[in-house]
Structure formats: structure tokens, C-alpha cells
Amino acid sequence: MKQSSTSTAPKEAVGDNGHQALSGYIRTRFDDFSRSQKDVAQYIVDHLDEAAFQTAEELARRANTSSSTVVRFSQALGFEGFPELQQAARDEYRRRVGGGGRGVAETLVAAAPLFSLDHTEFEAALAADHVNVEDTARKLSRSEVEAAVDAIVSAEKVLIAGTDQMAFFASYLRHLLMLLDLRAEIVASPSQEALGRLSRIDAATLVIGLSAGRPHPLITRTMKLARHRRAATLAITDATLSEVARLARIRLYYSSNTPAFVRSHTALLAIIQALAFGVYARDAQQYDVRIKAFRLK
């Protein structure tokens, strides 16, 4: 349904109190969107403050899609165009901040004293990463973190799946776990060797899927296979609506906001190192012996 330019939400999104949060409405409609529209939906839900103040072109770039897709997505929700959707995003963002919630943009203001007011591009990127780590730490659930550490410690073997830019982080996590003398393998491409590792997934395996934005089909396939074979699953992702997250039993989310041309993975690196340290802390004395033995190999 089309709406007038004076409205801030389509009629079908209005709740008993006069409005429904835009992000909540997007979640209820998520399965109705096309693949490219889902990229936009994921980004808006997890980066509401940016959607509230960016242009359609900027939002499209961050969501790895086109500005026309952003407009079509707005219309699929019942808005006349992106400006009306953006107004709804601003309304929700203001309610969050006014209600005592602390948004990313508000935190950015709090972090401003790190640098002078006339930020250089370099300083702006550093400031954003500082906020990402803080925002990630605030949103992480201690129970989910403990469950992730438990899963790593109790698994007979760990399979870490991450392609493209995530392949580096998969390799680094494997390195940290191997320092603790834990059996770990990675799947970073659809090679014959990697597919062989997938074929060995069983109930004693912990499968960790790493993704940023839209997950690679190989990662989705890996998580589905793990679920089918009753393996434990852990997703580490920057999108709360990611299919990888929905397929996992344990989910850890990180913030990837950045003024740069690529997503920030500073918070992801922090999570990986913190997880490894959490495992180490379970039996530091014993792990010290293992680390020493590993380094002498």
C-alpha cells in the first residue's frame, strides 16, 4: 500500500500504540523479500542509526547492493520511497535514544575526545573501531559466550568455515586453538580437500561459521550439513538476520560500522581472541604446558 509523504510508517505496520518499530516490521516481513532486498533489510536492522541519516546511495554501498534496490525495498514495505522509510528509521532511532538506549551515533559523540574535532579520515576510522568494540561488548550475552567456550572445550574437533575476507579470521582462530593443542581445521574454499573435511562432520564436531553481510553459499551449506548431522554449531556474524546465525545453536554478533569502504572487523578479531582466552582460562596451567610443547614442535 502506498502512503502519503506525511506518514512515517505504512498502515500495515501500525500497532496498537500508533506505531511499530521499523526494525520489528522488517523482521516480520523478512522472508517475503528478494535476496538483494534481504541485504538491505539486514543492514537497516543492525545499523539503524546509519540508515536514519545516510543517503540511499550510501546505504546501498554499505549493503553491497544498488540504490534502486534500496528504493524498491522501501516500496515493498509500503513506503512511497526511501525518504519515507528513512523518516521511520529516524523516528525509531529517536525513541531509542530518548528512552535511555545508547545508539552507535550517540556513542560516537561520547568517543569524540579521543581526537580533535576536525577528524582526519584515519582518526575517524580508529574512532569507529573503538565504538565497534564497545558496542559489541555491550550487546554480547554472557550466557552465549560461556556456551561458545563450553562448546570449544568439549568438542573432539573444531571445523571453522570462513571464505574470502573471513578466511583470514578462520585461519587465525585455528592457529589460536592449535596453540592450546586443540584439534581444529578450516574450510575456506570449495576445494576437494575442504569438501573432504565437510564429509567428516559428525556429532562430536563443533562447526564455527564466520560471515559478514550476506554469507557465502559454502558457509550456509556447511551450517546446514552440521545441523543435519547433529553437530554443535556456533555463528559469529555482523548481521542478526543472517541465515548463518539462524542455522546456528550459539550466536555471537559483532558491530562492523565504519566510515571506510569496507566493513570493520576489529570487533570480530576481539571476539576471536577473547574466545581463545576464555578457553585458556578454563585450565591455564595445563594449557601453558600444551602451548610450550606446541612451540617446541
Backbone as a ProteinNet text record, in pm:
[ID]
protein_1_A
[PRIMARY]
MKQSSTSTAPKEAVGDNGHQALSGYIRTRFDDFSRSQKDVAQYIVDHLDEAAFQTAEELARRANTSSSTVVRFSQALGFEGFPELQQAARDEYRRRVGGGGRGVAETLVAAAPLFSLDHTEFEAALAADHVNVEDTARKLSRSEVEAAVDAIVSAEKVLIAGTDQMAFFASYLRHLLMLLDLRAEIVASPSQEALGRLSRIDAATLVIGLSAGRPHPLITRTMKLARHRRAATLAITDATLSEVARLARIRLYYSSNTPAFVRSHTALLAIIQALAFGVYARDAQQYDVRIKAFRLK
[TERTIARY]
83.3	0	87.6	54.2	129.7	88.6	177.7	146.2	175.3	116.9	145.5	279.1	337.3	469.1	469.7	354.2	348.1	346.6	327.2	324.6	465.5	485.3	617.4	622.5	508.8	508.5	386.8	399.5	284.5	177.4	52.4	-58.5	-50.1	-1.5	2.3	109.1	197	299.7	256.6	141.1	99.5	44.8	93.1	48.9	-54.8	-84.7	-187.6	-150.1	-19.9	22.7	47.2	-0.2	15	131.4	223.5	334.9	399.7	465.8	550.4	689.3	789.8	926.8	957.1	1025	1058.8	1136.2	1235.2	1316.7	1231.7	1134.6	1046.8	959.1	911.5	829	909.8	1034.5	1122.2	1144.1	1163.9	1184.4	1064.2	944	824.1	805.4	858	842.2	964.2	1066.2	1197	1189.3	1114.9	1109.3	1039.7	971.1	899.9	990.9	1109.8	1196.3	1279.7	1324.3	1416.5	1554.4	1645.3	1777.9	1848.9	1844.8	1911.8	1841.2	1707.8	1633.9	1664.2	1693.3	1730	1862.4	1953.1	2078.7	2051.3	1957.7	1920	1852.4	1763.3	1690.5	1786.7	1881.8	1979	2056.1	2098.6	2181.1	2101.9	1978.5	1897.9	1871.1	1836	1806	1926.6	2045.5	2165	2238.3	2202.1	2268.9	2163.8	2067	1954.3	2000.1	2101.3	2148.8	2204.1	2268.3	2321.7	2209.2	2113.9	2001.5	1921.2	1920.7	1842.4	1901.8	2030.7	2094.6	2177.4	2190.6	2264	2172.2	2233.2	2156	2130	2039.8	2010.2	2135.1	2217	2338.2	2438.8	2452.4	2545.6	2499.4	2370.6	2316.3	2334.7	2312.7	2329.5	2473.8	2568.1	2710.1	2743.7	2692.7	2720.9	2655.5	2541.3	2468.8	2508.4	2608.3	2658.1	2548.1	2471.5	2366.6	2353.9	2244.1	2226.2	2123.5	2129.6	2034.3	1891.9	1879.5	1745.8	1685.5	1771	1723	1673.7	1744.3	1702.7	1564.5	1543.1	1413.7	1304.8	1333.8	1235.2	1204.1	1304.8	1283.9	1189.7	1211.5	1124.4	980.1	961.7	826.7	765.1	849.4	798.8	743.4	795.2	745.3	618.2	584.5	464.6	490.6	618.4	652.6	652.3	636.9	644.1	786.2	882.8	1022.2	1113.4	1243.8	1340.1	1324.8	1294.4	1282.1	1180.2	1069.3	967.8	1018.2	1089	1148.2	1250.5	1330.6	1433.2	1370.3	1256.5	1187.9	1143.6	1095.6	1055.9	1177.9	1292.9	1415.8	1458	1443.5	1478.6	1386.5	1258	1162	1197.8	1231.3	1265.6	1396.4	1492.4	1621.4	1604.4	1522	1499.7	1430.3	1336.9	1270.3	1370.3	1462.8	1563.6	1651	1700.6	1788.6	1711.9	1591.4	1509.9	1467.1	1458.6	1417.7	1532.4	1650.3	1763.8	1857.5	1819.3	1908.9	2027.4	2138.2	2256.3	2291.3	2262.2	2287.9	2432.7	2470.7	2609.3	2649.1	2557.7	2592.7	2614.7	2531.8	2547.7	2681.7	2718.5	2844.8	2961.7	2942.7	3046.4	3073.7	2967.3	2983.8	3062.7	3029.8	3099.4	3246.4	3278.2	3416.3	3494.3	3426.6	3490.9	3618.3	3628.8	3750.2	3877	3862.8	3981.8	4064.9	4000.3	4069.2	4016.7	4080.4	4033.5	3902	3832.9	3702.6	3712.9	3823.4	3839.3	3910	3833.4	3887.3	3944.9	4060.1	4108	4037.5	4048.1	3987	4046.2	4176.6	4244.5	4186.6	4171.5	4119.2	3972.4	3896.3	3755.1	3740.5	3827.7	3823.6	3861	3962.7	4002.3	3890.9	3827.5	3719	3602.5	3571.5	3462.3	3493.8	3620.7	3658.9	3651	3687.2	3675.2	3529.4	3439.9	3296.8	3246.9	3296.4	3253.5	3283.2	3403.3	3440	3351.6	3328.4	3244.2	3100.2	3047.6	2910	2893.5	2993.7	2990.5	2991.6	3078.3	3087.2	2955.8	2887.6	2760.9	2650.4	2654.5	2544.7	2566.7	2689.2	2715.6	2647.2	2590.1	2527.7	2632.2	2645.4	2743.4	2710.1	2582	2542.9	2582.7	2569.5	2609.8	2761.4	2835.3	2981.6	3025.5	2966.7	3001.2	2966.5	2853.2	2813.8	2914.8	2965.1	3064.1	3193.8	3239.7	3362.5	3342.9	3228.2	3197.8	3201.6	3143.6	3137.6	3277.4	3364.2	3501.6	3577.9	3564.4	3637.2	3592.1	3462.2	3408.5	3412.1	3438.1	3437	3560.6	3539.4	3653.3	3733.5	3664.9	3732.8	3650.3	3718.8	3654.2	3676.6	3568.9	3578.5	3535.1	3624.1	3596.7	3578	3462.3	3429.6	3427.1	3506.9	3510.4	3574.6	3507.4	3560.8	3598.1	3672.1	3711.9	3779.6	3731	3795.2	3783.3	3681.5	3664.5	3764.5	3828.1	3924.4	4042.8	4082.3	4192.8	4158.6	4037.3	3996.6	3975.7	3929.4	3916.8	4054.4	4152.1	4287.8	4348.7	4321.6	4377.6	4315.8	4184.1	4119.1	4174.2	4195.2	4255.3	4393.4	4473.2	4606.6	4599.5	4508.1	4495.8	4454.4	4362.6	4316.6	4424.9	4502.2	4610.2	4721.2	4741.3	4836.2	4796.1	4663.7	4611.5	4604.1	4660.4	4663.5	4523.9	4435.1	4300.9	4296.3	4227.6	4219	4126	4179.4	4098.7	4135.8	4033.8	4052.3	3971.9	4005.5	3929.9	3876.9	3766.8	3710.4	3700.3	3783.1	3788.3	3752.6	3735.6	3702.1	3641.6	3570.2	3508.8	3608.1	3728.2	3829	3796.1	3860.8	3836.2	3875	3985.7	4030.8	3930.2	3878.7	3781.3	3651.4	3606.7	3484.1	3501.7	3625.3	3653.7	3637.8	3678.9	3662.9	3514.8	3435.7	3291.5	3229.6	3278.1	3221.3	3247	3343.9	3377.3	3307.7	3219.1	3143.4	3054	3058.9	2972.6	2927.4	2859.8	2803.3	2910.2	3034.7	3143.3	3215.7	3168.1	3232.5	3162.1	3241.3	3186.7	3215.6	3111	3127.3	3107.8	3208.8	3203.3	3195.5	3088.6	3071.1	3096.3	3185.1	3215.6	3156.4	3085.2	3027.5	3015.6	3019.9	2999	2901.7	2789	2688.6	2625.5	2606.3	2547.8	2647.8	2613.1	2708.4	2734.8	2856.1	2891.4	2811.2	2765.2	2687.3	2756.7	2890.6	2963.7	2944.9	2941.2	2924	2782.5	2684.3	2546.2	2531.7	2592.1	2584.7	2652.1	2763.3	2835.6	2750.2	2682.7	2599.7	2478.5	2421.7	2308.1	2350.6	2468.3	2518.8	2544.8	2603.4	2631.1	2502.1	2400.3	2270.5	2210.8	2222.5	2168.4	2238.6	2368.4	2445.9	2453.8	2373.1	2361.2	2492.1	2571	2693.5	2660.7	2741.5	2725.1	2762.6	2693.2	2717.2	2727.7	2822.9	2845.2	2859.8	2780.5	2789.3	2847.6	2945.3	2999.8	2977.2	2887	2842.5	2808.1	2806.5	2770	2625.2	2548.8	2409.3	2317.8	2230.4	2142.7	2040.7	2013.6	1918.6	1990.2	2118.8	2197	2145.3	2143.1	2099.5	2194.1	2322.4	2420.4	2383.5	2342.4	2302.3	2177	2083.4	1958.4	1980.4	2085.3	2114.7	2197.2	2253.9	2344.1	2270.8	2323.3	2268	2318.8	2445	2505.7	2538.8	2507.9	2528.1	2599.2	2705.8	2777.1	2777.5	2731.1	2723.2	2828.8	2883	2979	2938.1	2978.2	2946.3	3056	3016.4	3114	3100.9	3042.6	3027.5	3162.5	3170.1	3294.5	3268	3346.4	3333.9	3411.6	3484.8	3569.2	3487.2	3555.6	3488.2	3465.9	3513.2	3488.6	3440.5	3376	3331.8	3451.5	3427.1	3530.3	3522.9	3638.7	3642.9	3722.1	3740.7	3813.5	3743.8	3612.6	3537.8	3537.2	3537.5	3544.3	3675.9	3785.5	3915.8	3917.4	3855.2	3848.9	3771.7	3660	3581.4	3662.8	3732.4	3811.2	3918.7	3989.8	4095.1	4037.2	3922.8	3859.3	3808.3	3754.7	3709.9	3826.7	3938.8	4056.7	4106.8	4103.4	4147.2	4050.3	3921.1	3822.5	3848.8	3886.4	3921.6	4046	4146.6	4272.9	4249.5	4161.8	4138.3	4072.5	4010.5	3947	4049.4	4171.5	4277.6	4412.2	4442.9	4561.3	4690.1	4705.6	4829.2	4850.4	4744.7	4755.8	4779.2	4710	4727.8	4866.4	4926.3	5062.9	5159.5	5137.6	5221	5201	5075.6	5044.9	5104.8	5095.1	5149.3	5300.3	5366.4	5510.9	5549.3	5474.7	5502.8	5478.5	5372.1	5340	5451.3	5503.5	5606.7	5739.4	5757	5881.9	5877.8	5760.3	5745.8	5826.7
-118.3	0	124.3	223.1	348.4	434.3	525.3	613.9	756.4	848.5	988.6	1025	1133.8	1173.9	1223.8	1246.6	1295.3	1181.9	1058.3	944.2	897.8	822.8	771	620	553	408.1	364	255.7	205.5	156.2	165.2	132.6	-8.4	-103.1	-240.4	-260.6	-158.5	-171.2	-109.6	-39.4	32.9	-63.2	-46	-130.8	-61.1	-120.3	-65.5	70.9	95.4	221.3	328.6	308	409.1	386	300.5	270.3	138.6	78.1	-37.5	0.5	-37.3	-4.2	-57.2	24.5	-14.1	-145.2	-158.1	-279.9	-403.1	-388.4	-500.7	-539.3	-437.9	-463.7	-533	-490.1	-553.3	-700.2	-729	-868.2	-954.9	-901.3	-981.4	-1006.7	-917.2	-929.8	-991	-1025.6	-1060.8	-1170.3	-1276.2	-1389.3	-1354.5	-1240.3	-1200.2	-1128.8	-1086.3	-1004.9	-1089.3	-1023.7	-1088.5	-1097.5	-1166.8	-1185.2	-1052	-964.6	-835.2	-746.1	-755.9	-677.5	-723.6	-852.5	-903.8	-842.7	-815.1	-749.4	-612.1	-539.2	-406.9	-420.6	-517.3	-538.3	-567	-656.7	-691.2	-568.7	-488.6	-373.8	-270.5	-245.2	-145.8	-190.5	-316.5	-367.1	-354.1	-383.4	-383	-249.4	-156.8	-26.1	83.4	83.6	175.6	320.9	352.5	490.2	539.2	449.2	487	502	409.8	417.7	545.5	595.1	713.7	840.9	839.5	964.5	954.6	836	820.9	841.5	870.3	875.3	733.4	719.5	586.6	527.6	613.2	566.6	514.2	585.4	541.7	411.4	401.7	280.3	161.9	184.8	78.7	28.6	121.3	82.1	-2.6	36.6	-39.9	-177.9	-188.2	-316	-398.4	-349.5	-420.5	-443.9	-339.6	-350.7	-217.1	-195.1	-72.2	19.4	147.7	242.5	211.7	156.7	120.8	8	-82.7	-189.8	-132.2	-29.8	36.3	99.3	162.7	224.8	118.1	10.7	-97.2	-161.9	-173.3	-229	-138.9	-8.4	87.7	71.2	56.5	41.6	-92.8	-196.2	-327.5	-323.7	-229.9	-214.4	-130.6	-65.1	17.1	165.8	205.1	346.6	393.3	523.7	577.7	571.4	585.8	582.6	580.6	597.8	590.1	701.3	825.5	930.8	896.9	831.9	796.2	684.3	587.7	482.2	543.2	636.3	699.5	775.7	838.6	910.2	813.4	695.5	594	547.1	534	494.2	600.8	727.8	837.1	838.8	814.1	812.4	703.3	583.6	473.6	503.2	559	590.1	692.1	794.6	896.2	835.9	742.4	676.7	595.5	529.1	450.1	538.6	646.6	737.6	808	854.2	923.9	834.2	700.6	606.9	557.8	615.7	575.9	480.1	433.1	346.1	424.6	359.6	428.4	376.7	456.2	416.8	436.1	383.6	393.7	538.3	617.9	756.7	832.5	802.1	867.3	829.3	701.2	656	721.6	746.2	814.4	952.3	1020.7	1152.5	1139	1034.3	1013.2	983.8	922.5	885.9	1000.4	1111.9	1221.5	1274.2	1282.4	1336	1258.2	1139.4	1065.4	1146.6	1228	1305.4	1449.2	1532.5	1669.5	1669.9	1784	1792.6	1774.7	1818.8	1805.6	1673.4	1564.5	1430.7	1417	1353.5	1309.1	1177.6	1130.8	1002.2	889.7	897.6	795.4	791.7	908.7	917	875.6	908.9	869.7	717.8	650.8	504.2	443.2	498.8	448.9	470.4	587.3	616.6	520.4	490.3	396.7	258	214.1	82.8	78.1	188.4	196.7	177.1	242	230.3	89.7	29.1	-106.3	-205.7	-197.3	-290.3	-267.6	-141	-110.5	-155.6	-128.1	-165.4	-316.7	-388.4	-534.4	-589.7	-534.5	-580.8	-558.7	-448.1	-418.6	-516.1	-558.1	-639.5	-789.9	-833.1	-975.9	-1030.6	-1147.3	-1215	-1303.1	-1286.7	-1368.1	-1516.3	-1549.1	-1690.4	-1748.4	-1669.3	-1716.7	-1733.7	-1641	-1650.9	-1775.5	-1798.5	-1917.1	-2044.4	-2042.1	-2158.7	-2183.7	-2075.5	-2088.7	-2148.8	-2100.2	-2154.1	-2300.6	-2332.5	-2472.1	-2562.2	-2513.6	-2593.7	-2620.7	-2520.3	-2538.2	-2637.1	-2622.3	-2707.9	-2853.3	-2875.5	-3012.2	-3081.9	-3009.2	-3070.7	-3157.9	-3271.4	-3355.6	-3290.8	-3217.7	-3145.7	-3023.1	-2921.5	-2796	-2770.7	-2740.1	-2704.5	-2559.8	-2475.5	-2332.2	-2299.5	-2244.4	-2213.5	-2062.6	-2016	-1874.2	-1853.8	-1786.3	-1765.5	-1618.5	-1594.1	-1457.8	-1388.3	-1270.6	-1197.6	-1271.4	-1354.5	-1430.9	-1546.1	-1582.8	-1692.9	-1660	-1532.3	-1492.3	-1515.2	-1476.2	-1489.4	-1636.3	-1716.4	-1859.7	-1920.9	-1879.9	-1930.3	-1886.5	-1762	-1711.7	-1783.1	-1805.8	-1878.6	-2020.3	-2082.6	-2217	-2213.9	-2112.7	-2100.2	-2089.3	-2006.2	-1988.5	-2118.4	-2192	-2317.8	-2424.5	-2424.1	-2522.3	-2493.8	-2366.2	-2334	-2399.6	-2418.3	-2484.6	-2635.8	-2682.9	-2824.9	-2882.1	-2797.7	-2843.6	-2874.5	-2978	-3020.6	-2927	-2856.6	-2759.6	-2762.3	-2750.6	-2745.4	-2628.5	-2584.9	-2475.5	-2517.1	-2454.6	-2466.4	-2325	-2293.1	-2157.5	-2149.4	-2265.1	-2267.7	-2404.2	-2413.5	-2541.7	-2636.4	-2648	-2738.8	-2882.9	-2976.3	-3117.3	-3150.4	-3090.4	-3114.2	-3060.1	-2940.2	-2879.2	-2959.7	-3005	-3084.3	-3215.9	-3267.4	-3388.1	-3364.4	-3245.7	-3211.4	-3200.1	-3146.7	-3137.1	-3275.6	-3369.4	-3504.6	-3574.4	-3524	-3586.3	-3520.3	-3425.6	-3364	-3469	-3475	-3567.3	-3501.1	-3576.3	-3521.8	-3474.6	-3518.4	-3478.3	-3353.6	-3297	-3180.7	-3051.4	-2947.5	-2813.4	-2738.6	-2689.5	-2614.9	-2466.5	-2386.7	-2242	-2174.1	-2098.4	-2027	-1878.6	-1821.3	-1678.6	-1612.2	-1501.2	-1433.1	-1283.8	-1207.1	-1062.6	-1028.4	-964.8	-935	-1063	-1070.3	-1190.4	-1305.2	-1418.2	-1528.9	-1596.9	-1645.5	-1721.9	-1852	-1898.9	-2023.4	-2142.3	-2146	-2256.1	-2256.1	-2138.2	-2129.7	-2173.1	-2128.7	-2169.7	-2321.2	-2376.2	-2521	-2596.7	-2544.4	-2607.9	-2611.7	-2499.3	-2493.9	-2585.8	-2594.6	-2684.4	-2830.2	-2863.5	-3000.3	-3032.6	-2937.2	-2958.8	-2982.3	-2905.7	-2921	-3057.6	-3100.1	-3229.9	-3343.7	-3327.7	-3433.5	-3414.7	-3325.8	-3302.8	-3257.4	-3184.7	-3127.4	-2997.4	-2961.4	-2832.6	-2721.6	-2608.9	-2500.7	-2366.3	-2285.9	-2151.4	-2055.3	-1949.2	-1847	-1719.6	-1661.4	-1530.8	-1440.6	-1343.6	-1267.4	-1124.1	-1035.2	-895.4	-865.9	-969	-950	-1038.3	-978.4	-1056.6	-1137.8	-1098.2	-1171.9	-1265.8	-1285.1	-1371.6	-1515.4	-1581.6	-1720.7	-1809.4	-1774.1	-1849.8	-1846	-1729.5	-1716.4	-1798.8	-1797.1	-1870.4	-2021.5	-2068	-2211.3	-2258.2	-2163.9	-2199	-2208.6	-2291.9	-2303.8	-2191	-2152.7	-2045.1	-1931.8	-1807.3	-1693.8	-1580.5	-1530.6	-1413.7	-1307.7	-1187.5	-1079.6	-974.5	-915	-805.9	-688.1	-568.3	-446.2	-417.5	-380.1	-359	-221.3	-124.7	10.3	73	147.3	213.3	320.3	428.9	528.3	486.6	376.7	331	259.8	212.1	149.5	-0.3	-57.2	-197.7	-206	-317.6	-338	-341.6	-301.4	-311.1	-448.9	-512.2	-642.9	-638.4	-519	-504	-578.8	-563.6	-630.2	-781.5	-827	-970.1	-1027.5	-957.2	-1001.8	-1006.9	-906.8	-903.7	-1024.1	-1059.6	-1175.1	-1302.9	-1319.7	-1441.1	-1456.1	-1347.3	-1354.6	-1375.8	-1313.5	-1330.1	-1473.1	-1533.8	-1672.7	-1765.9	-1745.5	-1828.9	-1812.3	-1688	-1664.7	-1727.5	-1726.9	-1791.2	-1940.1	-2002.9	-2145.2	-2166.7	-2083.5	-2093	-2079.5	-1987.1	-1960.2	-2076.8	-2169.3	-2284.3	-2372.2	-2378.9	-2459.5	-2402.9	-2282.5	-2209.9	-2289.6	-2357.1	-2430	-2542	-2617.2	-2726.7	-2674.4	-2565.2	-2509.4	-2448.8	-2397.1	-2345.2	-2455	-2575	-2689.9	-2723.7	-2720.7	-2753.1	-2649.5	-2521.2	-2414.9	-2430	-2460.2	-2477.9	-2595.3	-2705.1	-2823.3	-2795	-2719.4	-2686	-2603.1	-2508.6	-2420.8	-2491.7	-2602.3	-2676.9	-2777.2	-2793.3	-2891.2	-2847.1
0	0	0	-78.4	-81.1	36.9	75.3	184.7	144.3	215.4	188	246.8	197.6	241.3	384.8	443.7	581	681.3	635.8	726.1	753.3	860.1	893.3	892.5	866.8	858	779.8	701.6	627.4	723.1	680.4	769.3	823.5	739.7	788.2	893.9	914.2	1016.7	1148.1	1149.6	1268.8	1373.7	1498.1	1607.4	1692.6	1808.3	1895.5	1952.8	1966.7	2025.4	1920	1797.6	1694.2	1601.6	1640.7	1552.4	1593.3	1498.3	1526.5	1481.6	1558.1	1521.3	1381.9	1303.5	1167.3	1165.1	1253.7	1253.6	1285.2	1375.1	1406.9	1288.5	1216.9	1098.7	989.5	972.6	873.2	908.1	1036.9	1078.3	1044.4	1065.5	1038.2	888.9	804.9	659.9	591.5	667.5	610.6	505.1	530.3	437.2	305.9	300.8	178	78.6	123.2	38.4	-56.7	-164.9	-257.3	-191.8	-256	-197.6	-176.1	-275	-262.6	-161.6	-154.4	-56.2	85.8	102.4	234.4	280.6	187	222.9	282	219.7	269.6	406.6	418.3	544	658.5	634.1	737.7	782.3	685.8	719.7	800.1	761.6	833	976	994.9	1128.6	1221.5	1169.9	1253.8	1255.9	1166.1	1160.3	1144.6	1235.8	1225.4	1225.6	1306.1	1314	1181.7	1105.6	974.9	872.7	876.9	782.8	804.2	927.4	959.7	899.9	869.8	828.1	699.4	642.5	517.5	397.5	283.2	159.5	111.6	15	-40.2	-104.7	-167.9	-233.5	-130.5	-18.5	86	149.5	174.9	233.5	140.3	10.1	-89.1	-91.3	-81.6	-83.2	38.3	154	275.3	272	206.8	199.9	77.5	4	-115.5	-218.8	-245	-345.7	-418.1	-489.2	-566.9	-500.3	-534.1	-477.5	-524.5	-644.8	-693.7	-609.5	-561.6	-473.6	-341.8	-291.8	-168	-186	-300.7	-328.4	-339.5	-412.6	-426.8	-292.1	-208	-75.1	5.2	-4.6	64.4	19.3	-112.1	-166.6	-128.8	-116.7	-76.1	65.9	146.3	283.5	289.8	176.9	173.2	171.7	167.6	160	14.8	-5.9	-141.2	-195	-106.9	-148	-27.4	-51.7	56.8	161.3	122.4	224.3	332.7	295.3	393.4	485.6	427.6	510.2	606.1	555.7	638.8	755.3	730.5	838.1	946.7	905.4	1002.9	1082.9	1014.4	1082.7	1184.4	1146.3	1238.5	1359.9	1335.6	1446	1547	1494.3	1584.5	1657.4	1584.4	1646.3	1758.7	1736.2	1839.2	1962.1	1938.1	2051.5	2133.1	2062.6	2133.4	2220.8	2161.3	2235.9	2346.5	2315.1	2414.8	2528.8	2498.9	2602.7	2687.4	2668.7	2752.8	2683.8	2560.6	2487.7	2434.5	2418.1	2370.5	2232.5	2128.8	1991.7	1955.2	1837.5	1791.5	1770	1709.3	1682.8	1813.5	1915.9	2045.3	2107	2091.1	2145	2072.9	1942.6	1866.7	1925.2	1966.1	2027.9	2157	2235.3	2361.2	2338.8	2222.4	2193.9	2131	2099.2	2027.8	2092.4	2226.8	2287	2254	2197.6	2155.7	2058.4	1975.6	1874.1	1874	1797.4	1783.6	1706.1	1709	1643.1	1492.5	1433.8	1288.7	1257	1271.8	1248.1	1107.1	1098.6	968.2	937.5	813.2	775.7	860	884.8	965.8	1106.9	1167.4	1303.4	1310.5	1207.5	1204.6	1202.3	1124.7	1117.8	1252.3	1318.8	1450.8	1553.2	1548.3	1641.4	1621.9	1496.6	1466.7	1521	1506.7	1558.2	1710	1774	1920.1	1961.2	1889.7	1919	1888.8	1780.2	1744.4	1855.1	1912.7	2019.7	2142.2	2176.4	2291.6	2267.6	2148.4	2116.7	2116.5	2064.8	2063.1	2204.1	2289.9	2428.5	2502.9	2475.6	2542.7	2501.5	2376.2	2323.7	2338.7	2366.1	2380.2	2505.3	2489.7	2603.1	2672.4	2803.2	2875.9	2864.9	2865.1	2854.3	2719.8	2611.9	2479.6	2471.3	2531.5	2531.8	2607.5	2725.5	2804.4	2728.2	2658.1	2578.4	2466.6	2404.9	2298	2350.4	2465.8	2526.1	2563.8	2622.6	2658.8	2535.3	2426.3	2304.1	2249.4	2254.6	2205.2	2292	2423.9	2516.9	2506.2	2489.5	2490.7	2355.1	2247.4	2113.7	2091.6	2025.3	1988.2	1875.5	1789.4	1682	1646.1	1597.8	1561.3	1413	1341.5	1199.5	1185.2	1132.8	1119.9	972.6	938.7	799.3	777.9	682.7	650.5	514.9	425.9	291.1	269.8	161.8	123.7	241.3	281.4	390.2	522.6	537.8	660.7	671.7	560.6	562.7	653.6	654.2	741.4	888	926.8	1066.3	1104	1007.9	1032.3	1057.9	977.5	993.4	1126.2	1165.4	1291	1411.3	1407.6	1516.3	1525.5	1410.7	1409.7	1474.6	1442.2	1499.8	1652.1	1702.7	1847.6	1916.9	1854.3	1914.9	1908.7	1801.2	1791.4	1892	1928.8	2035.1	2166.5	2182.1	2301.7	2281.5	2170.1	2134.9	2114.5	2060.1	2025.4	1876.7	1841.1	1701	1624.6	1526.6	1451.8	1303.8	1218.2	1073.4	1018.2	896.8	835	698.3	661	526.6	472.4	372.5	319.2	171.7	108.2	-34.6	-67.9	-179.7	-217.8	-284.6	-229.8	-285.3	-247.1	-312.5	-283.7	-140.5	-94.7	41.9	142.9	116.1	207.1	210.4	94.1	89.2	164.1	162.7	239.5	388.6	433.1	573.8	610.9	519.5	544.7	558.9	481	484.3	617.1	693.7	822.1	941.3	915.8	1025	1090.9	1224.3	1297.6	1427.6	1512.2	1634.9	1733.6	1715	1805.3	1755.8	1644.5	1583.3	1623.9	1646.9	1662.2	1533	1466.6	1342.3	1372.3	1340.7	1362.1	1226.2	1203.5	1077.1	1095.7	1015.2	1018.7	895.6	914.6	799.3	826	716.4	721.4	609.7	645.4	544.5	492.5	360.5	300.9	306.9	368.9	380.8	247.9	231.2	111.4	111.3	-5	-10.7	55.4	50.2	112.2	263.5	323.7	468.8	507.5	430.4	456.7	443.1	338.1	316.1	431.3	478.7	589.2	715.2	745.3	865.6	853.8	734.7	714.1	731.9	678.2	691.9	838.8	909.9	1051.9	1129.6	1096.1	1163.6	1133.5	1008	966.9	1039.8	1064.9	1130.5	1281.2	1334.1	1478.2	1542.5	1468.4	1523.7	1595.8	1694.2	1762	1663.8	1670	1574.6	1644.8	1597.9	1650.6	1533.1	1531.8	1427.5	1486.3	1416.8	1454.1	1333.6	1346.9	1231.5	1269.9	1170	1196.5	1157.8	1119.6	1077.7	1160.4	1239.1	1325.6	1246.5	1122.2	1037.8	940.7	959.8	871.5	877.4	761.6	758.1	837.7	838.5	916.4	1064.1	1112.2	1252.9	1281.2	1189.4	1211	1213.1	1147.6	1142.9	1262	1338.2	1447.7	1580.9	1669.4	1804.6	1894.4	1875	1953.9	1857.1	1896.6	1805.8	1878.5	1816	1867.8	1758.2	1790.8	1692.7	1721.9	1616.9	1634.8	1547.4	1590	1516.8	1415.3	1293	1184.9	1121.4	1192.9	1138	1106.7	998.7	962.3	856.9	857.7	751.7	626.3	636	525.5	418.2	315.3	201.3	220.9	330.6	362.8	507.1	541.3	678.5	773.9	897.8	1000.9	1067	1086.6	1151.8	1282.7	1334.6	1460.9	1573.7	1583.5	1689.8	1669.9	1545.6	1517.5	1569.3	1541.8	1590.5	1743.2	1805.4	1952	2006.1	1940.6	1984.4	1972.9	1861.1	1837.9	1946.4	1974.2	2075	2214.5	2242.3	2373.1	2392	2286.8	2294.7	2327	2255.7	2279.2	2422.7	2472.2	2609.4	2708.9	2675.4	2760.3	2772.8	2661.1	2662.8	2748.1	2727.2	2801	2951.6	2990.5	3132.2	3204.4	3131.8	3195.1	3268.4	3213.6	3275.5	3232	3281.6	3236.1	3254.8	3367.3	3394.2	3293.5	3265.8	3169.9	3029	2993.4	2860	2841.7	2948.1	2938.1	2895.9	2950.1	2913.2	2766	2720	2580	2485.2	2522.5	2437.6	2423.9	2534.5	2531	2441.9	2454	2371.9	2224.8	2194.6	2055.3	1992.7	2066.9	2014.3	1994.8	2065.7	2051.5	1937.4	1876.5	1766.5	1644.8
[MASK]
+++++++++++++++++++++++++++++++++++++++++++++++++++++++++++++++++++++++++++++++++++++++++++++++++++++++++++++++++++++++++++++++++++++++++++++++++++++++++++++++++++++++++++++++++++++++++++++++++++++++++++++++++++++++++++++++++++++++++++++++++++++++++++++++++++++++++++++++++++++++++++++++++++++++++

